[in-house]
Amino acid sequence: MTSRRAARRGHGPRGPILPPEVPRWRSRAAEFDAAALEAFAEIDQHWHSRLVHLDLAVDMVPRMRLKPGETWPEEVVADGLVPLARLVPAGVDRAGQPTRARLVLFRRPLTRRAPGGDDLRDLVYSVLVELVSQHLEISPDEVEAGPNDD
């Protein structure tokens, strides 16, 4: 709230700090979501009929940890000890309701490993290719190539 005197002299609210045309206008979370959707759309255009029952989710940080001597299960894509994404298979929740399979991307670990916007999109794409290949039970090369419609 500004005083009437400040507003009268042109020192009142002037509008947003950044206009919508400036790249920094979007939040980091919105930029990550856009990169994830763009990367997933590229895969989905080839495999849409087989990915209809698959959800894409973003979590800020992973909520799982390794116990000493354990390794990450196959459905987790990790960089060493840090998980980057996870495939959660379809199942039943605590209330007994069926759940759909979903790919969960961990935003903070992925953004820390990608210095720029294009690098982030490429990293998210490669992680998604690996997870989709596990979901479809085919090789990552087949996911990138698309279905063989001979």
N, C-alpha and C positions, 0 to 999 in steps of 0.2 A: 504494500500500500504506500503510495506516495502522497505527499501533501499537495494541496491545491497550488501553493506557491511554486513548488518544484515542477508540477505539471504545466503551469502557466509559462514557465521559462524554458520548456522543452526538455526537462530532465526526468520526465515520467517514463513509464514503460514504453518501449519502442518496438516490441514484437519479439519473435524468436531470435536467439543468438545466431543460429545457423539456418539459412534457408534450405528448403527440401532438396534443392538441386545439388547441394554440396555433399560429397560422399560421406563425410563424417556425421551427417544428419541422422543416419540410422545407428541404432545402438549396436554394440558388438554381438549381442545375442541375435538381433535381427539379421546382421550380416552373416553370422554362422548359419542360421536357419535358411537363408536364401542360398548359401553355398551348398548346404545339404540337400535342399529340394532340387537344385539344378543338377547336382551329381546323381541323385536318385532318378530324376526324370530321364536322364540318358540311358540308364539301365532299364527303367520301366518301359520305355518305348519299344524295346525288343522283347521283353518278358512279361508284358502286362497281364496276359491271360493267366500266367502262373503265379503272379504276385498280387492278385486281387485280395487275397486274405492275409496280407502281410502289412503291418503298420510300421511307420517310421517314427521314432521318438528321439528326443534330445534330453539328456540329463546333464547337469552342470559338471558334476564329478562322479566317479564311480563309487558305489557303496559296498564294494567287495574288497577283500584283502586276502592275500595268500598266507597260508600258515607255513612255517619253516619246513623246507624240504618238498613242498608241493609245487606243481606247475599249473599254468592256466589250462582250463579245459578247452576242447576244440572250438566251442562256440564263442570264445573270447578272443578278440584280436588285441594283442598287446605289444608294447614296445618295452621289452625287458620285463620289469616288475609292474609297469604302469599299464592298466587296461585302457584301450582307446575306444572300443566298441564291443557290443555283445549281441548275440542272437538269443532271444528268449523264445523257446518253442511254445506252440499252442498247448493249452492245458486247462486246468480248472483252478479258479481262485479260492480264497479262504471261505467265501460264501457259497461255494459249490457251483458258481456260474462259469460257463466255458469262456476261455480267453483266446484271443487271436495271437498268432505268432507276431513278434515285433523285433525290429532292429533298433537297438539303443546306441546312439552316438554320445560319447562323453565330450562335451564342448571344451572344457578347460584343457585336458590333456592334448586334444587335437590342435587347438589354437596355439598352444605353446610350442608345438613341433612344426608349425607352418609360419614362416616369417611374413608372407604376404597373402593377398586375397586369392591370386591364382594358385599359389602353392597350397593354400588351405583347401580349395576346391579339388585339386588333384589328389591330395592326401585323403580327403573324405571319399572321393570316388574310389580310390584303391581299397580303402577299408570296406566300403559298401560292396564292391565286387567280391571281396573275400567272404563277406557274410552272406550275400545272396548265393554264392556258389555252395556254401554249406547248407543253406536252406533248400536249394533245388537239388542238392546232391550231385553236382556236376563240377567240372574244373573251372577255376577262375578265367582261363583262356576262353572257354565256351561261353561264359557269361559276357565277356567283352565282345566276342564275335557275334553273338546273337544266336537265335535258334536256327538249326539247319533245316530249311524248308525245301528240301529236294523232292 
